[in-house]
Amino acid sequence: MHAFDVLGDPIRRRILELLAEGEQTAGTLCAAVQREFGISQPAVSQHLRVLRDNGFATVRPEGTRRLYAVDPQPLRQVDAWLDHFRRFWTPPLEALATELARGRRERRLREGGPDERTAP
């Protein structure tokens, strides 16, 4: 399964968001996803299996519990692929940062504060 097929599902994306907060038990993940999406425990388990089988999540047993965590490697591969497209949003964000800085500087000058270029 391609990474974007895995990430294309909103339930799997939500599970990854929960796992980004730290290792979680299967029960905790199931309860959160069931509450938010109204799906059954077996359905949540299927989504966890897809994430695990495609390398996005790891699982380790701890007693009777199963603890899931994010495996960052596939996300790095997605990030590398997205790198080809960053040029479409990076310049506008840099321009926005420039405009915000200009606005802060103009506000300081109006209010009589120091100009950061002339301040020691």
ABEGO torsion letter per residue (X at the ends): XBAAAAAABAAAAAAAAAAAAEBBBAAAAAAAAAAAAGBBAAAAAAAAAAAAAAGABBBBBBEABBBBBBBAAAAAAAAAAAAAAAAAAAAAAAAAAAAAAAAAAAAAAAAGBBBAAABX
